[in-house]
Amino acid sequence: MAPRLDGQASARRRSHLVPNCLECHTGWVNREIAPASIAPTAANYAHAIVSESTQRWLHTSGIVPIAPDGSVPTSIAEQAQTVWANLTAILAEAGMSPRDVVSVTTYVMNGQPLAPVMAARDSALGGHRVASTLVTVPALARPEWLMEIALVAAH
């Protein structure tokens, strides 16, 4: 087992990993990339987001529509709201907010309406544009789940 390092020794040991670590949390955090040389996005999302490398990153698993009481709503609109409530709680626990979200990947069962899913995303993100992928799928892990979302955030 490695010996425990005091704060100064630990900081010296990590200094090669994070150059200018006193400046790690200054400046612009996430920036949308929208080249004029390509067509604009088809909806309220970004083609790409560039993030500083010295940030703290959060990668979620696919978050499913299970409410805190264990219930699963039946409509796609309610499931989308539940998933985003779960994601918002995860972000808060990590000391982040929806403004820190960089990308979202949404999986929706074939045949489900997409408008309520996109409306829930837009509401949860409060107009913050992120890289976003929406995939329709024939099945998810449980038949009652109509959707799930995985996201990446940086702060």
N, CA, C and O of each residue as an XYZ file, in Angstrom:
620
protein
N       0.848     -1.178      0.000
C       0.000      0.000      0.000
C       0.891      1.237      0.000
O       1.852      1.310      0.765
N       0.579      2.201     -0.846
C       1.379      3.421     -0.945
C       1.194      4.274      0.298
O       0.104      4.315      0.869
N       2.268      4.967      0.728
C       2.127      5.837      1.890
C       1.193      6.998      1.572
O       1.114      7.447      0.428
N       0.500      7.471      2.575
C      -0.400      8.607      2.422
C       0.425      9.879      2.325
O       1.365     10.079      3.094
N       0.071     10.733      1.381
C       0.815     11.967      1.180
C       0.107     13.128      1.851
O      -1.122     13.193      1.875
N       0.906     14.056      2.402
C       0.291     15.261      2.938
C      -0.194     16.107      1.762
O       0.134     15.800      0.616
N      -0.961     17.156      2.018
C      -1.551     17.986      0.966
C      -0.537     18.542     -0.004
O      -0.769     18.507     -1.213
N       0.605     19.066      0.492
C       1.601     19.658     -0.406
C       2.238     18.598     -1.290
O       2.387     18.801     -2.495
N       2.612     17.479     -0.707
C       3.240     16.416     -1.497
C       2.261     15.887     -2.532
O       2.640     15.610     -3.670
N       1.000     15.747     -2.134
C      -0.013     15.262     -3.056
C      -0.194     16.235     -4.217
O      -0.303     15.812     -5.368
N      -0.226     17.530     -3.928
C      -0.367     18.538     -4.983
C       0.833     18.509     -5.919
O       0.671     18.625     -7.134
N       2.045     18.353     -5.367
C       3.238     18.283     -6.218
C       3.168     17.062     -7.125
O       3.525     17.129     -8.301
N       2.712     15.960     -6.577
C       2.643     14.725     -7.350
C       1.649     14.852     -8.504
O       1.878     14.301     -9.581
N       0.548     15.574     -8.289
C      -0.478     15.743     -9.317
C      -0.179     16.884    -10.279
O      -0.838     16.989    -11.313
N       0.784     17.736     -9.977
C       0.977     18.947    -10.773
C       1.261     18.648    -12.237
O       0.921     19.457    -13.100
N       1.871     17.514    -12.540
C       2.134     17.188    -13.940
C       0.855     16.814    -14.688
O       0.819     16.860    -15.918
N      -0.190     16.446    -13.951
C      -1.441     16.050    -14.584
C      -2.299     17.248    -14.976
O      -3.018     17.197    -15.975
N      -2.229     18.318    -14.201
C      -3.071     19.482    -14.426
C      -2.200     20.728    -14.451
O      -1.998     21.357    -13.412
N      -1.675     21.101    -15.628
C      -0.850     22.290    -15.686
C      -1.643     23.525    -15.281
O      -2.844     23.609    -15.539
N      -0.978     24.474    -14.652
C      -1.615     25.714    -14.202
C      -2.864     25.427    -13.372
O      -3.909     26.044    -13.579
N      -2.752     24.493    -12.437
C      -3.944     24.035    -11.726
C      -4.637     25.141    -10.944
O      -5.815     24.997    -10.616
N      -3.953     26.245    -10.630
C      -4.628     27.350     -9.959
C      -5.609     28.041    -10.901
O      -6.505     28.757    -10.453
N      -5.443     27.829    -12.195
C      -6.313     28.455    -13.176
C      -7.336     27.470    -13.748
O      -7.996     27.773    -14.741
N      -7.469     26.302    -13.132
C      -8.326     25.244    -13.681
C      -9.772     25.670    -13.880
O     -10.410     25.241    -14.841
N     -10.295     26.494    -13.004
C     -11.720     26.817    -13.057
C     -11.961     28.246    -13.517
O     -12.954     28.857    -13.122
N     -11.082     28.787    -14.337
C     -11.287     30.124    -14.870
C     -11.545     30.038    -16.356
O     -11.235     29.030    -16.991
N     -12.108     31.086    -16.908
C     -12.340     31.131    -18.341
C     -13.618     30.422    -18.750
O     -14.386     29.945    -17.915
N     -13.823     30.367    -20.057
C     -15.013     29.751    -20.632
C     -14.963     28.249    -20.449
O     -13.916     27.640    -20.664
N     -16.052     27.646    -20.063
C     -16.080     26.224    -19.762
C     -16.442     25.393    -20.991
O     -15.637     24.578    -21.442
N     -17.615     25.583    -21.524
C     -18.084     24.820    -22.681
C     -18.477     25.806    -23.778
O     -19.118     26.819    -23.501
N     -18.096     25.513    -25.019
C     -18.380     26.430    -26.121
C     -18.964     25.651    -27.291
O     -18.427     24.624    -27.705
N     -20.081     26.164    -27.817
C     -20.730     25.530    -28.962
C     -19.906     25.745    -30.224
O     -19.365     26.827    -30.449
N     -19.818     24.704    -31.042
C     -19.169     24.781    -32.347
C     -20.273     24.744    -33.401
O     -21.010     23.764    -33.502
N     -20.384     25.815    -34.182
C     -21.410     25.919    -35.219
C     -20.784     26.548    -36.459
O     -20.970     27.739    -36.711
N     -20.040     25.756    -37.240
C     -19.371     26.310    -38.418
C     -20.365     26.886    -39.428
O     -21.402     26.281    -39.702
N     -20.047     28.038    -39.969
C     -20.890     28.645    -40.997
C     -20.838     27.840    -42.291
O     -21.696     28.003    -43.159
N     -19.845     26.978    -42.422
C     -19.661     26.210    -43.655
C     -20.541     24.962    -43.744
O     -20.510     24.264    -44.758
N     -21.330     24.666    -42.697
C     -22.253     23.526    -42.744
C     -23.656     24.005    -42.405
O     -23.830     25.094    -41.857
N     -24.651     23.199    -42.726
C     -26.048     23.557    -42.456
C     -26.281     23.664    -40.952
O     -25.648     22.946    -40.177
N     -27.186     24.554    -40.530
C     -27.504     24.645    -39.106
C     -28.188     23.366    -38.622
O     -28.655     22.560    -39.426
N     -28.242     23.190    -37.306
C     -28.879     22.004    -36.737
C     -30.372     21.993    -37.063
O     -30.973     23.036    -37.319
N     -30.953     20.806    -37.049
C     -32.356     20.638    -37.413
C     -33.316     21.004    -36.286
O     -34.508     21.191    -36.533
N     -32.817     21.111    -35.048
C     -33.661     21.449    -33.898
C     -32.794     22.173    -32.871
O     -31.718     22.669    -33.202
N     -33.259     22.231    -31.637
C     -32.564     22.980    -30.590
C     -31.450     22.151    -29.948
O     -31.575     21.711    -28.805
N     -30.365     21.942    -30.691
C     -29.187     21.259    -30.179
C     -27.974     21.822    -30.890
O     -28.118     22.572    -31.855
N     -26.784     21.474    -30.433
C     -25.541     21.955    -31.032
C     -24.900     20.843    -31.853
O     -25.013     19.667    -31.506
N     -24.222     21.216    -32.950
C     -23.456     20.225    -33.710
C     -22.370     19.622    -32.829
O     -22.142     18.412    -32.859
N     -21.702     20.459    -32.050
C     -20.602     19.993    -31.198
C     -20.376     20.997    -30.075
O     -20.756     22.163    -30.177
N     -19.750     20.522    -29.005
C     -19.360     21.355    -27.870
C     -17.890     21.083    -27.607
O     -17.475     19.925    -27.554
N     -17.098     22.133    -27.440
C     -15.698     21.956    -27.054
C     -15.591     22.319    -25.572
O     -16.143     23.329    -25.135
N     -14.886     21.499    -24.807
C     -14.732     21.703    -23.368
C     -13.258     21.747    -23.005
O     -12.426     21.089    -23.630
N     -12.953     22.530    -21.987
C     -11.578     22.605    -21.492
C     -11.183     21.259    -20.883
O     -12.024     20.570    -20.306
N      -9.922     20.888    -21.007
C      -9.468     19.579    -20.536
C      -9.246     19.519    -19.032
O      -9.088     18.430    -18.481
N      -9.232     20.648    -18.362
C      -8.960     20.656    -16.924
C     -10.232     20.588    -16.091
O     -10.189     20.830    -14.885
N     -11.350     20.268    -16.704
C     -12.615     20.232    -15.985
C     -12.867     18.873    -15.348
O     -12.221     17.873    -15.661
N     -13.824     18.885    -14.449
C     -14.347     17.660    -13.866
C     -15.433     17.154    -14.809
O     -16.293     17.929    -15.227
N     -15.410     15.876    -15.148
C     -16.355     15.304    -16.100
C     -17.315     14.354    -15.405
O     -16.940     13.640    -14.474
N     -18.557     14.354    -15.868
C     -19.577     13.428    -15.393
C     -20.116     12.676    -16.603
O     -20.542     13.292    -17.579
N     -20.098     11.360    -16.543
C     -20.676     10.506    -17.585
C     -21.744      9.659    -16.906
O     -21.436      8.901    -15.986
N     -22.983      9.775    -17.341
C     -24.028      8.956    -16.727
C     -24.216      7.665    -17.518
O     -23.862      7.571    -18.693
N     -24.767      6.703    -16.853
C     -25.288      5.516    -17.530
C     -26.579      5.938    -18.217
O     -26.991      7.093    -18.111
N     -27.211      5.019    -18.913
C     -28.533      5.307    -19.446
C     -29.495      5.428    -18.274
O     -29.719      4.461    -17.546
N     -30.062      6.613    -18.093
C     -30.969      6.860    -16.968
C     -32.394      6.592    -17.451
O     -32.826      7.115    -18.478
N     -33.101      5.781    -16.701
C     -34.416      5.299    -17.113
C     -35.521      5.979    -16.307
O     -35.242      6.625    -15.297
N     -36.783      5.838    -16.749
C     -37.893      6.569    -16.143
C     -38.481      5.921    -14.893
O     -39.680      5.649    -14.832
N     -37.641      5.677    -13.909
C     -38.128      5.149    -12.635
C     -38.182      6.308    -11.648
O     -37.160      6.923    -11.345
N     -39.383      6.601    -11.148
C     -39.578      7.683    -10.179
C     -38.971      7.281     -8.833
O     -38.719      6.099     -8.598
N     -38.733      8.257     -7.948
C     -38.155      7.936     -6.633
C     -38.955      6.897     -5.841
O     -38.384      6.166     -5.031
N     -40.276      6.827     -6.070
C     -41.095      5.838     -5.353
C     -41.089      4.466     -6.033
O     -41.773      3.548     -5.581
N     -40.312      4.323     -7.122
C     -40.207      3.047     -7.823
C     -41.190      2.864     -8.961
O     -41.114      1.878     -9.694
N     -42.113      3.803     -9.118
C     -43.102      3.685    -10.190
C     -42.508      4.108    -11.531
O     -41.515      4.834    -11.595
N     -43.144      3.633    -12.595
C     -42.755      4.002    -13.957
C     -43.984      4.614    -14.625
O     -44.994      3.932    -14.802
N     -43.910      5.895    -14.997
C     -45.053      6.507    -15.681
C     -45.357      5.770    -16.987
O     -44.483      5.118    -17.559
N     -46.598      5.879    -17.448
C     -46.975      5.143    -18.650
C     -46.821      5.950    -19.935
O     -46.591      5.363    -20.992
N     -46.939      7.274    -19.879
C     -46.842      8.064    -21.113
C     -45.395      8.469    -21.390
O     -44.589      8.603    -20.470
N     -45.086      8.658    -22.654
C     -43.737      9.073    -23.037
C     -43.420     10.457    -22.471
O     -42.280     10.709    -22.080
N     -44.401     11.356    -22.421
C     -44.168     12.701    -21.876
C     -43.789     12.622    -20.396
O     -42.837     13.272    -19.962
N     -44.535     11.824    -19.622
C     -44.224     11.676    -18.192
C     -42.891     10.964    -17.989
O     -42.139     11.305    -17.076
N     -42.595      9.984    -18.828
C     -41.306      9.296    -18.714
C     -40.160     10.255    -19.000
O     -39.140     10.226    -18.311
N     -40.319     11.101    -20.006
C     -39.266     12.072    -20.329
C     -39.044     13.030    -19.162
O     -37.903     13.343    -18.823
N     -40.126     13.492    -18.550
C     -39.992     14.390    -17.394
C     -39.321     13.677    -16.223
O     -38.504     14.274    -15.522
N     -39.655     12.413    -16.009
C     -39.051     11.638    -14.921
C     -37.563     11.427    -15.158
O     -36.758     11.581    -14.240
N     -37.193     11.074    -16.391
C     -35.775     10.878    -16.705
C     -35.004     12.172    -16.464
O     -33.931     12.153    -15.861
N     -35.547     13.295    -16.930
C     -34.836     14.567    -16.731
C     -34.790     14.973    -15.257
O     -33.815     15.588    -14.826
N     -35.810     14.648    -14.485
C     -35.749     14.906    -13.039
C     -34.633     14.071    -12.413
O     -33.894     14.565    -11.561
N     -34.508     12.813    -12.828
C     -33.428     11.953    -12.325
C     -32.063     12.497    -12.736
O     -31.138     12.526    -11.924
N     -31.931     12.930    -13.993
C     -30.656     13.483    -14.463
C     -30.300     14.769    -13.720
O     -29.138     14.988    -13.379
N     -31.294     15.616    -13.469
C     -31.052     16.861    -12.738
C     -30.577     16.562    -11.321
O     -29.702     17.257    -10.804
N     -31.142     15.536    -10.687
C     -30.700     15.136     -9.344
C     -29.262     14.625     -9.372
O     -28.482     14.919     -8.466
N     -28.908     13.869    -10.399
C     -27.534     13.365    -10.535
C     -26.570     14.526    -10.733
O     -25.511     14.571    -10.106
N     -26.933     15.465    -11.604
C     -26.087     16.644    -11.818
C     -25.875     17.406    -10.512
O     -24.748     17.781    -10.187
N     -26.952     17.633     -9.764
C     -26.848     18.368     -8.498
C     -25.949     17.636     -7.509
O     -25.139     18.263     -6.826
N     -26.084     16.329     -7.428
C     -25.249     15.537     -6.516
C     -23.771     15.654     -6.883
O     -22.902     15.566     -6.015
N     -23.488     15.852     -8.173
C     -22.109     16.006     -8.646
C     -21.637     17.458     -8.576
O     -20.523     17.768     -8.999
N     -22.479     18.351     -8.044
C     -22.114     19.762     -7.964
C     -22.212     20.458     -9.308
O     -21.488     21.419     -9.570
N     -23.102     19.978    -10.157
C     -23.263     20.532    -11.500
C     -24.715     20.942    -11.721
O     -25.590     20.687    -10.894
N     -24.942     21.584    -12.866
C     -26.292     21.991    -13.244
C     -26.502     21.663    -14.718
O     -25.559     21.273    -15.406
N     -27.729     21.817    -15.209
C     -27.961     21.580    -16.633
C     -27.078     22.438    -17.545
O     -26.838     22.055    -18.690
N     -26.593     23.578    -17.072
C     -25.694     24.420    -17.879
C     -24.351     23.733    -18.119
O     -23.610     24.140    -19.014
N     -24.024     22.707    -17.345
C     -22.763     21.985    -17.503
C     -22.866     20.819    -18.488
O     -21.853     20.209    -18.830
N     -24.073     20.507    -18.942
C     -24.258     19.381    -19.865
C     -23.585     19.707    -21.197
O     -23.751     20.796    -21.746
N     -22.827     18.744    -21.697
C     -22.106     18.885    -22.958
C     -22.806     18.102    -24.066
O     -22.964     18.605    -25.179
N     -23.229     16.866    -23.762
C     -23.900     16.060    -24.782
C     -24.937     15.146    -24.149
O     -24.835     14.751    -22.987
N     -25.937     14.826    -24.959
C     -27.053     13.984    -24.532
C     -27.286     12.934    -25.613
O     -27.328     13.256    -26.800
N     -27.438     11.678    -25.197
C     -27.847     10.618    -26.119
C     -29.159     10.050    -25.592
O     -29.224      9.543    -24.473
N     -30.196     10.141    -26.408
C     -31.538      9.719    -26.018
C     -31.953      8.519    -26.860
O     -31.824      8.528    -28.084
N     -32.449      7.496    -26.191
C     -32.961      6.295    -26.857
C     -34.470      6.260    -26.631
O     -34.933      6.326    -25.492
N     -35.232      6.156    -27.713
C     -36.692      6.146    -27.637
C     -37.199      4.931    -28.402
O     -36.722      4.622    -29.494
N     -38.167      4.254    -27.812
C     -38.771      3.088    -28.467
C     -39.415      3.492    -29.790
O     -40.035      4.551    -29.897
N     -39.258      2.629    -30.795
C     -39.891      2.853    -32.101
C     -41.376      3.142    -31.917
O     -42.043      2.518    -31.092
N     -41.883      4.089    -32.689
C     -43.313      4.386    -32.670
C     -43.740      5.400    -31.633
O     -44.877      5.869    -31.677
N     -42.877      5.755    -30.706
C     -43.226      6.748    -29.692
C     -43.070      8.151    -30.286
O     -42.168      8.387    -31.089
N     -43.945      9.080    -29.893
C     -43.799     10.446    -30.398
C     -42.523     11.095    -29.838
O     -42.199     10.940    -28.660
N     -41.820     11.813    -30.693
C     -40.554     12.423    -30.287
C     -40.729     13.824    -29.708
O     -39.889     14.273    -28.927
N     -41.804     14.523    -30.075
C     -41.997     15.902    -29.615
C     -41.977     16.029    -28.084
O     -41.327     16.943    -27.576
N     -42.662     15.151    -27.322
C     -42.616     15.299    -25.865
C     -41.218     15.055    -25.288
O     -40.850     15.642    -24.270
N     -40.453     14.197    -25.937
C     -39.085     13.904    -25.483
C     -38.208     15.134    -25.680
O     -37.445     15.512    -24.792
N     -38.324     15.751    -26.848
C     -37.524     16.941    -27.134
C     -37.980     18.125    -26.280
O     -37.155     18.934    -25.856
N     -39.282     18.234    -26.026
C     -39.794     19.317    -25.182
C     -39.272     19.184    -23.752
O     -38.912     20.182    -23.129
N     -39.229     17.961    -23.231
C     -38.699     17.744    -21.875
C     -37.219     18.097    -21.814
O     -36.761     18.704    -20.845
N     -36.462     17.715    -22.859
C     -35.039     18.071    -22.918
C     -34.869     19.584    -22.921
O     -34.089     20.127    -22.138
N     -35.597     20.262    -23.799
C     -35.470     21.711    -23.906
C     -35.842     22.402    -22.598
O     -35.189     23.365    -22.197
N     -36.882     21.918    -21.935
C     -37.297     22.493    -20.655
C     -36.232     22.276    -19.581
O     -35.890     23.200    -18.844
N     -35.716     21.062    -19.498
C     -34.706     20.748    -18.473
C     -33.423     21.537    -18.687
O     -32.785     21.961    -17.724
N     -33.045     21.735    -19.940
C     -31.801     22.444    -20.238
C     -31.987     23.956    -20.263
O     -31.006     24.694    -20.355
N     -33.224     24.429    -20.182
C     -33.472     25.867    -20.098
C     -32.901     26.671    -21.255
O     -32.418     27.786    -21.056
N     -32.950     26.119    -22.458
C     -32.436     26.834    -23.621
C     -30.960     26.618    -23.888
O     -30.448     27.053    -24.920
N     -30.261     25.948    -22.966
C     -28.836     25.642    -23.152
C     -28.713     24.601    -24.258
O     -29.276     23.511    -24.156
N     -27.976     24.936    -25.314
C     -27.818     24.025    -26.453
C     -26.630     23.103    -26.218
O     -25.554     23.545    -25.815
N     -26.839     21.814    -26.477
C     -25.799     20.801    -26.275
C     -25.726     19.909    -27.508
O     -26.639     19.911    -28.333
N     -24.656     19.156    -27.634
C     -24.604     18.119    -28.660
C     -25.653     17.072    -28.282
O     -25.718     16.639    -27.132
N     -26.467     16.673    -29.248
C     -27.596     15.804    -28.920
C     -27.809     14.769    -30.020
O     -27.840     15.098    -31.206
N     -27.957     13.512    -29.601
C     -28.263     12.421    -30.523
C     -29.528     11.735    -30.036
O     -29.655     11.426    -28.852
N     -30.464     11.497    -30.949
C     -31.697     10.797    -30.619
C     -31.766      9.554    -31.495
O     -31.694      9.638    -32.721
N     -31.908      8.399    -30.849
C     -31.916      7.118    -31.549
C     -33.228      6.404    -31.244
O     -33.601      6.260    -30.080
N     -33.931      5.957    -32.286
C     -35.105      5.118    -32.049
C     -34.653      3.664    -32.073
O     -33.840      3.258    -32.904
N     -35.198      2.895    -31.145
C     -34.764      1.509    -30.957
C     -35.982      0.587    -30.875
O     -37.069      1.032    -30.507
N     -35.809     -0.695    -31.215
C     -36.933     -1.631    -31.141
C     -37.263     -2.068    -29.715
O     -38.389     -2.486    -29.445
N     -36.297     -1.977    -28.799
C     -36.542     -2.416    -27.424
C     -35.504     -1.801    -26.494
O     -34.399     -1.450    -26.907
N     -35.891     -1.682    -25.232
C     -34.961     -1.316    -24.158
C     -34.921     -2.489    -23.181
O     -35.563     -3.511    -23.425
N     -34.192     -2.364    -22.101
C     -33.980     -3.485    -21.183
C     -35.267     -3.987    -20.528
O     -35.375     -5.171    -20.210
N     -36.235     -3.108    -20.324
C     -37.517     -3.508    -19.738
C     -38.643     -2.999    -20.623
O     -38.553     -1.891    -21.151
N     -39.696     -3.776    -20.796
C     -40.755     -3.376    -21.730
C     -41.507     -2.111    -21.314
O     -42.047     -1.414    -22.173
N     -41.555     -1.802    -20.021
C     -42.278     -0.605    -19.574
C     -41.493      0.684    -19.814
O     -42.061      1.774    -19.754
N     -40.206      0.569    -20.083
C     -39.386      1.752    -20.364
C     -39.550      2.123    -21.826
O     -39.270      1.315    -22.712
N     -39.997      3.329    -22.076
C     -40.176      3.816    -23.438
C     -38.981      4.637    -23.905
O     -38.857      4.950    -25.089
N     -38.102      4.984    -22.966
C     -36.944      5.810    -23.307
C     -35.892      5.736    -22.217
O     -36.170      5.303    -21.099
N     -34.686      6.160    -22.550
C     -33.630      6.383    -21.565
C     -32.652      7.395    -22.137
O     -32.564      7.583    -23.350
N     -31.922      8.040    -21.242
C     -30.990      9.095    -21.653
C     -29.672      8.919    -20.918
O     -29.646      8.660    -19.715
N     -28.579      9.064    -21.656
C     -27.232      9.145    -21.080
C     -26.693     10.526    -21.428
O     -26.928     11.032    -22.525
N     -25.971     11.130    -20.494
C     -25.401     12.439    -20.794
C     -23.972     12.549    -20.301
O     -23.505     11.752    -19.486
N     -23.291     13.562    -20.820
C     -21.945     13.926    -20.399
C     -22.008     15.385    -19.987
O     -22.589     16.213    -20.689
N     -21.404     15.701    -18.840
C     -21.339     17.086    -18.364
C     -19.906     17.386    -17.950
O     -19.154     16.486    -17.577
N     -19.543     18.647    -18.019
C     -18.203     19.089    -17.619
C     -18.336     20.381    -16.838
O     -19.101     21.272    -17.209
N     -17.574     20.473    -15.740
C     -17.639     21.670    -14.887
C     -16.243     22.054    -14.460
O     -16.066     23.034    -13.736
